[in-house]
Amino acid sequence: MTPAPTPAAKALPLPEFVALLALLMAMVAFSIDAMLPSLPEIAASLSPENVNRAQLVLTSFVLGMGLGTFFVGPISDAIGRKVTLGGGLAIYIAAATAALWANSLEFLLIARFVQGLGASSGRIVPMALIRDLHSGPQMAKITSIIMMFFMLIPAIAPTVGGLIALQFGWRGVFGAFVLFGLVSVVWMGLRQPETLPKERRRPLVPAKLISGAAEVLGNRDVRIYTLVISLGFGQMFTLLSTAQQLYAAYGVTTTFPYWFGAGAIVAGTASLFNARFVMRLGMQRLARGGYLMQIGFSAVMLVLVLSGFVTGPQALPVLFIWVVSVFFIAGITFGNINAMAMQRMGHLAGMTASVLSAFSTVGAVMIAAPVGQMFSGSPEPLVITTLICSGLAWWLLGRTDPAA
């Protein structure tokens, strides 16, 4: 039987609770994408002999966040959500401060790796906080709203980061990270009560960690949800990794950020759509319906591609609609699937969040990396991948128990 949400920590009003978690999600996304415009300046300043090394500023952060994801959930199950989140934010702030004063690329990369470790708390703990306090459609509704911010921030982060760098240089962007972290930790520290009582905590010992992970992965539905999230993220990451090249093939070069940003904003409304209808239709029904819609969009797109209709700049509106559909369906499905998985493991919310994030991220990379290398100017491999992933996700969700 699924444990009921913790009755504690109801003092924080729901709108403020959602806003706080949205800020934490935004912080994680902003920490990655805001750096993009500053990479040439960082390369010229710290690695003029090899400008490509500046790309490691992004990958080192993601590596740190990925490794941190494995541990943050279990740590929060052992010592509580608030302490874990506060500690992670403190590490994030300290590392961003160190990066601000970096005089070598090596030192900057180390600082970014540590910053990623700290940022992992902002990615994992919010999901555990939601599960501690809510369940069912209400949990899916809140998750959808905060995921909307996680998806929308990449659309505006490069522009904001570029404006900051224009005024204060690339070091100013790290100053923005410090400010972001300070606002988050102060707000959380002053307003958010602890949500995990001591009697429900799990000791942080290897045997307990292994048994906890085994319990999470031992649940058939959770395994299916993890695979479905991998498929969903896989098709989205495939599109993200080739988006600029894809738009360029349709004549969009200098205006790419505007097309991409507009698409992200339109797709972001999916979370609002989901938040409105999930209470009425249910999580599984909406998620399966979303993937069924994507099957339809991608099947039509594939026919148009194979027929030669979708070629050249004149077909840009058709491409744009299909790209938006991929991100829109992600906004409908991700929150619901995460919530359904967390619903079944309320007593292991932190561990479940870590397992879901870690395994789905690895699975998504295994899909996106090889398909991205197949891109040669045509959206065909991307459309086929999306069609297959959405079809499998729809079929797999039908094998889960919606009433569990």
C-alpha positions in Angstrom: 0.0 0.0 0.0 1.4 3.4 -0.9 2.2 5.5 2.2 0.2 8.6 2.6 1.9 12.0 2.2 3.5 13.5 5.4 0.9 15.7 7.1 3.6 18.1 8.3 4.9 21.2 6.6 1.5 22.5 5.5 2.4 26.0 6.7 3.9 27.1 3.4 1.0 28.2 1.1 0.8 26.1 -2.1 1.5 29.0 -4.5 4.6 29.9 -2.6 5.7 26.3 -2.4 5.3 25.9 -6.1 7.2 29.2 -6.8 10.1 28.0 -4.6 10.4 24.7 -6.3 10.1 26.4 -9.7 13.0 28.7 -8.7 15.2 25.7 -7.9 14.4 24.0 -11.2 15.1 27.3 -13.0 18.4 27.6 -11.2 19.6 24.3 -12.5 18.6 25.0 -16.1 19.9 28.6 -16.0 23.3 27.3 -14.8 23.8 25.3 -18.0 22.4 27.5 -20.8 23.3 30.9 -19.5 27.0 30.0 -20.2 26.6 29.5 -23.9 27.2 33.1 -25.1 30.3 33.4 -22.8 32.2 30.4 -24.1 34.2 32.4 -26.8 35.2 35.0 -24.2 36.2 32.3 -21.7 38.2 30.5 -24.4 40.0 33.8 -25.3 40.7 34.5 -21.7 41.7 31.1 -20.3 42.4 28.8 -23.2 43.5 30.8 -26.3 45.7 28.0 -27.6 42.7 25.6 -27.8 39.4 27.3 -27.9 37.4 24.0 -28.1 38.4 23.3 -24.5 35.9 26.0 -23.4 33.1 23.6 -24.2 34.2 21.6 -21.1 32.7 24.4 -19.0 29.3 22.9 -19.8 30.1 19.2 -19.7 32.0 19.5 -16.4 28.9 21.0 -14.8 26.6 18.3 -16.2 29.1 15.6 -15.1 29.0 16.9 -11.6 25.3 17.2 -11.5 24.9 13.7 -13.0 27.2 12.1 -10.3 25.5 14.1 -7.6 22.1 12.8 -8.7 23.1 9.3 -7.5 23.6 10.4 -4.0 21.4 13.4 -3.2 18.1 11.4 -3.0 19.4 8.8 -0.5 21.1 11.5 1.5 17.8 13.4 1.7 16.0 10.2 2.8 18.6 9.9 5.6 19.0 13.4 7.0 15.9 15.2 5.7 15.1 17.4 2.7 15.8 20.8 4.1 19.4 20.0 5.3 20.2 18.2 2.1 18.9 21.1 -0.1 20.6 23.7 2.1 23.9 21.9 1.9 23.7 21.5 -1.8 22.9 25.1 -2.4 25.8 26.1 -0.1 28.2 24.0 -2.3 26.6 25.5 -5.4 27.2 29.1 -4.1 30.7 28.4 -2.9 31.7 26.8 -6.2 30.2 29.6 -8.3 32.1 32.1 -6.2 35.3 30.2 -6.8 34.6 30.1 -10.5 34.1 33.9 -10.5 37.7 34.3 -9.5 39.2 31.5 -11.6 42.5 32.4 -13.4 43.0 29.1 -15.2 40.6 26.9 -17.2 41.6 23.9 -15.1 40.5 25.7 -11.9 37.3 26.8 -13.6 36.4 23.3 -14.7 36.9 22.0 -11.2 34.7 24.7 -9.8 32.0 24.0 -12.4 32.1 20.3 -11.5 31.6 21.1 -7.8 28.9 23.5 -8.8 27.1 20.7 -10.6 27.4 18.5 -7.6 25.6 21.2 -5.5 23.0 21.9 -8.2 21.9 18.2 -8.2 20.1 19.0 -4.9 18.0 21.5 -6.7 17.1 18.9 -9.3 16.3 15.9 -7.0 15.1 17.3 -3.7 12.1 19.2 -5.1 10.6 16.0 -6.4 11.0 14.4 -3.0 9.4 17.5 -1.3 6.4 17.2 -3.6 5.9 13.5 -2.8 6.2 14.2 0.9 3.3 16.5 0.8 1.1 15.5 -2.1 -0.1 12.5 -4.0 -2.1 11.5 -7.1 -3.3 14.1 -9.5 -2.4 17.0 -7.2 1.2 15.8 -7.2 1.2 15.6 -11.0 -0.3 19.1 -11.2 2.5 20.6 -9.1 5.2 18.6 -10.9 3.9 19.8 -14.3 4.0 23.4 -13.3 7.6 23.3 -12.0 8.7 21.2 -15.0 7.3 24.0 -17.2 9.9 26.3 -15.8 12.6 23.7 -16.3 11.7 23.6 -20.0 11.1 27.3 -20.5 14.4 28.6 -18.9 16.6 27.2 -21.7 14.7 29.4 -24.2 15.7 32.6 -22.4 18.8 31.7 -20.5 21.3 32.3 -23.4 19.8 35.8 -24.0 19.9 36.7 -20.3 23.4 35.2 -19.9 24.6 37.2 -23.0 23.2 40.4 -21.7 25.0 39.9 -18.3 28.2 39.0 -20.1 27.9 42.1 -22.3 27.8 44.3 -19.2 30.0 42.5 -16.7 32.0 39.9 -18.7 31.8 36.2 -18.4 32.6 36.4 -14.6 29.4 38.4 -14.2 27.4 35.3 -15.2 28.9 33.5 -12.2 27.9 36.4 -10.1 24.4 35.8 -11.3 24.7 32.2 -10.3 25.8 33.3 -6.8 22.8 35.6 -6.5 20.4 32.9 -7.8 21.7 30.5 -5.2 21.6 33.0 -2.3 17.9 33.9 -3.0 17.1 30.2 -3.2 18.8 29.2 0.1 17.5 32.2 2.0 13.9 31.7 0.8 14.1 27.9 1.5 15.7 28.4 4.9 13.3 31.0 6.1 10.0 29.6 4.7 10.1 25.9 3.9 9.7 23.6 6.9 11.2 20.1 6.9 8.8 17.6 5.3 10.4 14.2 6.2 9.9 13.3 9.9 12.7 11.5 11.7 10.7 8.3 12.1 10.4 7.9 8.3 14.1 8.5 7.5 16.4 5.7 6.3 20.0 5.4 7.7 22.7 6.2 5.1 24.5 2.8 5.2 25.5 0.7 2.1 23.1 -2.1 3.0 20.2 0.3 3.3 21.1 2.1 0.0 21.4 -1.2 -1.9 18.1 -2.5 -0.4 16.4 0.8 -1.2 17.6 0.9 -4.8 16.6 -2.8 -5.2 13.1 -2.0 -3.8 12.7 0.9 -6.3 13.9 -1.1 -9.3 12.0 -4.2 -8.0 8.7 -2.4 -8.6 7.5 -3.4 -12.1 5.6 -0.2 -12.7 8.6 2.0 -11.6 10.9 0.1 -14.0 8.4 0.8 -16.9 8.1 4.5 -16.0 11.9 4.8 -15.9 12.1 3.3 -19.4 9.3 5.5 -20.6 11.0 8.6 -19.3 14.2 7.4 -21.0 12.3 7.2 -24.3 10.7 10.6 -23.8 14.0 12.3 -22.9 15.8 10.4 -25.7 13.6 11.8 -28.4 13.7 15.3 -27.0 17.5 15.2 -26.5 17.9 14.0 -30.1 16.0 17.0 -31.3 17.8 19.4 -29.0 21.3 18.2 -30.1 20.5 18.7 -33.8 18.1 21.7 -33.5 20.5 24.3 -34.8 21.6 22.2 -37.8 18.0 21.2 -38.5 16.8 24.8 -38.7 19.8 25.7 -40.8 18.8 23.1 -43.3 15.6 25.1 -43.7 17.3 28.4 -44.2 17.3 29.6 -40.5 20.7 30.7 -39.2 20.9 34.1 -37.5 17.3 34.0 -36.4 17.6 30.5 -34.9 17.4 31.6 -31.2 14.1 33.4 -31.9 12.5 30.4 -33.6 13.8 28.1 -30.9 12.7 30.4 -28.1 9.3 30.9 -29.6 8.8 27.2 -29.9 9.9 26.6 -26.3 7.4 29.2 -25.1 4.5 27.7 -27.0 5.5 24.2 -25.8 5.7 25.5 -22.2 1.9 26.0 -22.2 1.6 22.2 -22.2 2.3 22.2 -18.5 -0.5 24.6 -17.9 -2.8 22.4 -20.0 -1.8 19.4 -18.0 -2.2 21.1 -14.7 -5.8 22.1 -15.7 -6.9 18.7 -16.9 -5.0 16.1 -14.9 -7.4 16.3 -12.0 -10.3 15.5 -14.4 -8.7 12.9 -16.7 -6.0 11.3 -14.5 -2.2 11.0 -15.0 -2.0 7.8 -17.0 -4.8 8.8 -19.4 -3.2 12.2 -20.1 0.3 10.7 -20.6 -0.9 8.0 -23.0 -3.0 10.5 -24.8 0.1 12.7 -25.2 2.2 10.0 -26.7 -0.7 9.0 -29.0 -0.8 12.6 -30.3 2.9 12.4 -30.9 2.6 9.2 -32.8 0.0 11.0 -35.1 2.2 14.1 -35.5 5.3 12.1 -36.3 3.5 9.7 -38.7 2.2 12.6 -40.7 5.6 14.3 -40.7 7.3 11.1 -41.8 5.0 10.8 -44.8 5.6 14.4 -45.7 9.4 13.9 -45.4 9.5 10.7 -47.5 7.2 12.3 -50.2 9.7 15.2 -50.5 7.1 17.8 -49.5 9.0 19.0 -46.4 12.1 20.5 -48.1 13.5 24.0 -48.4 12.7 27.2 -46.6 9.0 27.2 -47.7 8.4 24.1 -45.5 9.7 25.9 -42.4 6.2 26.3 -40.8 5.6 22.5 -41.1 9.0 21.8 -39.4 8.2 24.3 -36.7 4.9 22.8 -35.9 6.4 19.3 -35.6 9.3 20.5 -33.4 6.8 22.3 -31.1 4.7 19.1 -30.9 7.7 17.2 -29.5 8.3 19.7 -26.7 4.6 20.2 -26.1 4.0 16.5 -25.6 7.0 16.4 -23.2 5.3 19.0 -21.1 2.2 16.8 -20.9 3.9 13.5 -20.2 7.0 14.1 -18.0 5.3 15.5 -15.0 2.6 12.8 -15.0 5.1 9.9 -15.4 7.4 11.2 -12.7 4.4 11.7 -10.4 3.1 8.1 -11.1 6.5 6.7 -10.3 6.9 8.7 -7.1 3.4 7.8 -6.1 4.3 4.2 -5.8 7.5 4.9 -3.7 6.5 7.6 -1.3 8.5 6.0 1.5 11.6 6.2 -0.7 10.9 9.5 -2.4 14.6 10.6 -2.5 16.0 7.3 -3.7 13.2 7.0 -6.3 13.9 10.5 -7.7 17.6 9.7 -7.9 17.0 6.4 -9.7 14.6 7.9 -12.1 16.9 10.8 -13.0 20.1 8.8 -13.2 18.8 5.9 -15.3 16.6 7.9 -17.6 19.4 10.4 -18.3 21.8 7.6 -19.3 19.1 5.9 -21.4 18.3 9.2 -23.1 22.0 9.7 -24.0 22.2 6.2 -25.4 19.3 7.1 -27.8 20.3 10.7 -28.7 24.0 10.2 -29.3 23.9 7.7 -32.2 20.8 9.2 -33.8 22.3 12.7 -33.7 25.4 11.4 -35.6 23.1 10.2 -38.4 21.8 13.7 -39.1 22.7 14.8 -42.7 20.3 17.7 -43.4 17.0 15.8 -43.4 14.7 15.4 -40.4 14.0 11.8 -41.4 16.1 10.0 -38.6 14.8 12.4 -36.0 11.2 11.8 -37.0 11.6 8.1 -37.2 13.2 8.0 -33.7 10.4 10.1 -32.3 7.8 7.9 -33.8 9.4 4.7 -32.5 10.0 6.2 -29.0 6.5 7.6 -28.7 5.0 4.3 -29.9 7.0 2.3 -27.4 6.1 4.7 -24.6 2.4 4.5 -25.4 2.5 0.7 -25.4 4.5 0.5 -22.2 2.2 2.8 -20.3 -0.6 0.6 -21.2 1.1 -2.2 -19.3 1.1 -0.3 -15.9 -1.6 -0.2 -13.3 -3.3 3.2 -13.2 -4.9 2.5 -9.9 -1.8 1.5 -8.0 
